[in-house]
């Protein structure tokens, strides 16, 4: 299974994301692949930043409308 990297930029990477975009629900299926080393996981850094750093968690809270970030 394979996905276009351009589609990966539209996905919410928080561990409790409620939805997956449609293009990621239906990956491209292939019978043959060519593996290049070292293997890379381009979305791992984004996932880690969103879910394990204060900066990422603060952005996630703002986007989800946490009352702690709403202006008076």
N, CA and C of each residue as an Amber inpcrd file, in Angstrom:
protein
   216
   0.8370000  -1.1720000   0.0000000   0.0000000   0.0000000   0.0000000
   0.8880000   1.2430000   0.0000000   0.4550000   2.2520000  -0.7200000
   1.2360000   3.4850000  -0.7960000   0.2940000   4.6700000  -0.8850000
   0.7590000   5.7900000  -0.3440000   0.0010000   7.0370000  -0.3680000
   0.8840000   8.1400000  -0.9280000   0.2850000   9.1280000  -1.5490000
   1.0270000  10.2880000  -2.0400000   1.3710000  11.1870000  -0.8550000
   2.6040000  11.6520000  -0.7920000   2.9970000  12.5430000   0.2930000
   2.1640000  13.8140000   0.3030000   1.7470000  14.2760000  -0.8580000
   0.9360000  15.4990000  -0.9140000  -0.4080000  15.3100000  -0.2000000
  -0.9260000  14.0900000  -0.1490000  -2.1640000  13.8330000   0.5820000
  -1.9200000  13.7860000   2.0880000  -0.7280000  13.4290000   2.4980000
  -0.4140000  13.3130000   3.9150000  -0.4050000  14.6720000   4.6150000
  -0.2120000  15.7580000   3.8690000  -0.1640000  17.0860000   4.4840000
  -1.5370000  17.5600000   4.9430000  -2.5850000  16.9140000   4.4820000
  -3.9450000  17.3370000   4.8100000  -4.5080000  16.6040000   6.0320000
  -3.7760000  15.6530000   6.5730000  -4.2600000  14.8230000   7.6720000
  -3.9090000  15.4220000   9.0290000  -4.8100000  15.2690000   9.9790000
  -4.5700000  15.6500000  11.3640000  -3.7540000  14.5240000  12.0020000
  -2.6000000  14.8430000  12.5950000  -1.7110000  13.8250000  13.1430000
  -1.8410000  13.6490000  14.6490000  -2.8040000  14.2900000  15.2820000
  -2.9470000  14.0870000  16.7160000  -3.4270000  12.6620000  16.9800000
  -2.9660000  12.0900000  18.0860000  -3.2630000  10.6910000  18.3770000
  -4.7560000  10.4300000  18.5170000  -5.5340000  11.4570000  18.8180000
  -6.9740000  11.2780000  18.9820000  -7.7740000  11.9300000  17.8520000
  -7.1840000  12.0030000  16.6730000  -7.8800000  12.5890000  15.5240000
  -9.1790000  11.8250000  15.2730000 -10.2260000  12.5700000  14.9980000
 -11.5530000  11.9720000  14.8350000 -11.7830000  11.3860000  13.4380000
 -11.1000000  11.9350000  12.4300000 -11.3520000  11.4990000  11.0580000
 -10.0500000  11.2710000  10.2990000 -10.1670000  10.5180000   9.2380000
  -9.0710000  10.3060000   8.2910000  -9.5740000  10.8210000   6.9470000
  -8.7650000  11.5870000   6.2360000  -9.2200000  12.1160000   4.9480000
  -9.4540000  10.9530000   3.9770000 -10.3770000  11.1550000   3.0450000
 -10.7840000  10.0870000   2.1270000  -9.6280000   9.4900000   1.3350000
  -8.7220000  10.3290000   0.8690000  -7.6220000   9.8080000   0.0450000
  -6.7270000   8.8540000   0.8300000  -6.6810000   9.0060000   2.1560000
  -5.8670000   8.0910000   2.9580000  -6.6150000   6.8050000   3.2930000
  -7.9160000   6.8100000   3.1200000  -8.7010000   5.5950000   3.3510000
  -8.5020000   4.5700000   2.2390000  -8.0950000   5.0270000   1.0840000
  -7.9700000   4.1510000  -0.0830000  -6.5650000   4.2810000  -0.6820000
  -5.5910000   3.5470000  -0.1310000  -4.2280000   3.6520000  -0.6440000
  -4.0910000   3.0110000  -2.0270000  -3.0270000   3.3920000  -2.6920000
  -2.6810000   2.7620000  -3.9660000  -2.1350000   1.3760000  -3.6570000
  -2.6630000   0.3560000  -4.3190000  -2.1900000  -1.0150000  -4.1110000
  -1.2990000  -1.4190000  -5.2670000  -0.2060000  -2.0800000  -4.9430000
   0.7260000  -2.5010000  -5.9750000   1.2520000  -3.9000000  -5.6510000
   1.6610000  -4.6300000  -6.6790000   2.1940000  -5.9810000  -6.4860000
   3.6940000  -5.9840000  -6.2720000   4.3660000  -4.9330000  -6.7440000
   5.8220000  -4.9250000  -6.7020000   6.3070000  -3.5770000  -6.1730000
   7.2820000  -3.6220000  -5.2840000   7.8860000  -2.3940000  -4.7930000
   9.3970000  -2.5060000  -4.8760000  10.0430000  -1.3770000  -4.8830000
  11.4960000  -1.3190000  -4.8550000  11.8750000  -0.5860000  -3.5730000
  12.5810000  -1.2810000  -2.6910000  12.9220000  -0.7220000  -1.3850000
  14.2730000  -0.0290000  -1.4660000  14.3280000   1.1800000  -0.9330000
  15.5740000   1.9340000  -0.8580000  15.9360000   2.1050000   0.6110000
  17.1750000   1.8620000   0.9230000  17.6330000   2.0040000   2.3140000
  18.4290000   3.2720000   2.4710000  18.3910000   3.9160000   3.6170000
  17.6260000   3.5290000   4.7970000  16.1540000   3.8400000   4.6090000
  15.3090000   3.0470000   5.2510000  13.8670000   3.3020000   5.2130000
  13.5760000   4.6130000   5.9220000  12.6390000   5.3690000   5.3870000
  12.2790000   6.6570000   5.9730000  10.7880000   6.6650000   6.2780000
  10.4270000   7.3420000   7.3470000   9.0360000   7.5100000   7.7440000
   8.7810000   9.0050000   7.8660000   8.4320000   9.6600000   6.7490000
   8.3600000  11.1240000   6.7160000   7.3130000  11.7330000   7.6450000
   6.3060000  11.0010000   8.0450000   5.2590000  11.5580000   8.9070000
   5.5700000  11.3830000  10.3940000   6.5650000  10.5810000  10.7230000
   6.8730000  10.2980000  12.1230000   7.2420000  11.5590000  12.8930000
   8.0810000  12.4130000  12.3340000   8.4910000  13.6400000  13.0290000
   7.3060000  14.5510000  13.3180000   6.3990000  14.6720000  12.3490000
   5.2150000  15.5100000  12.5470000   4.3420000  14.9240000  13.6560000
   4.1150000  13.6160000  13.6070000   3.3020000  12.9570000  14.6350000
   3.9080000  13.1680000  16.0140000   5.2220000  12.9670000  16.1330000
   5.8910000  13.1330000  17.4230000   5.7760000  14.5700000  17.9310000
   5.9550000  15.5450000  17.0450000   5.8800000  16.9470000  17.4610000
   4.4760000  17.2970000  17.9430000   3.4600000  16.8750000  17.2040000
   2.0770000  17.1960000  17.5570000   1.6740000  16.5550000  18.8830000
   2.1430000  15.3500000  19.1350000   1.6450000  14.5820000  20.2750000
   2.5490000  14.5430000  21.4990000   3.8000000  14.9970000  21.3710000
   4.7150000  14.8350000  22.5110000   5.4650000  16.1050000  22.8960000
   5.1470000  17.2480000  22.2720000   5.8180000  18.4870000  22.6600000
   4.7970000  19.4920000  23.1650000   5.2350000  20.3860000  24.0330000
   4.3340000  21.4290000  24.5270000   3.8220000  22.2950000  23.3900000
   4.7050000  22.6220000  22.4650000   4.3040000  23.4490000  21.3220000
   3.2160000  22.7530000  20.5050000   3.4010000  21.4850000  20.2080000
   2.4240000  20.7410000  19.4160000   1.0990000  20.5890000  20.1300000
   1.1400000  20.2850000  21.4230000  -0.0920000  20.1310000  22.1840000
  -0.8350000  21.4560000  22.3200000  -0.1010000  22.5680000  22.4440000
  -0.7410000  23.8840000  22.5290000  -1.4510000  24.2230000  21.2260000
  -0.8210000  23.9560000  20.1030000  -1.4500000  24.2120000  18.8000000
  -2.6940000  23.3490000  18.6620000  -2.5930000  22.0820000  19.0340000
  -3.7280000  21.1710000  18.9610000  -4.8880000  21.6990000  19.7970000
  -4.6210000  22.1790000  21.0180000  -5.6730000  22.7310000  21.8690000
  -6.3160000  23.9570000  21.2340000  -5.5170000  24.8310000  20.6470000
  -6.0800000  26.0260000  19.9930000  -6.9870000  25.6250000  18.8370000
  -6.5590000  24.6570000  18.0450000  -7.3540000  24.2460000  16.8930000
  -8.6500000  23.5590000  17.3100000  -8.6450000  22.9090000  18.4460000
  -9.8370000  22.2080000  18.9130000 -10.7430000  23.1190000  19.7430000
 -10.3590000  24.3850000  19.9240000 -11.2020000  25.3370000  20.6210000
 -11.2050000  25.1740000  22.1290000 -10.0880000  24.7550000  22.6870000
 -10.0130000  24.6270000  24.1350000 -10.3380000  25.9720000  24.7770000
 -11.1600000  25.9970000  25.8110000 -11.5140000  27.2610000  26.4660000
 -10.3070000  27.9920000  27.0470000  -9.2460000  27.2840000  27.3240000
  -8.0320000  27.9270000  27.8530000  -7.4290000  28.9040000  26.8460000
  -7.7390000  28.7630000  25.5650000  -7.1350000  29.6160000  24.5500000
  -8.1180000  30.6030000  23.9280000  -9.3580000  30.5970000  24.4050000
 -10.3280000  31.5510000  23.8650000 -10.1270000  32.9140000  24.5180000
 -10.2300000  33.9450000  23.7080000 -10.0720000  35.3040000  24.2370000
 -11.3150000  35.7150000  24.9910000 -11.1330000  36.5590000  26.0160000
 -12.2650000  37.0720000  26.8010000 -13.0190000  38.1150000  26.0240000
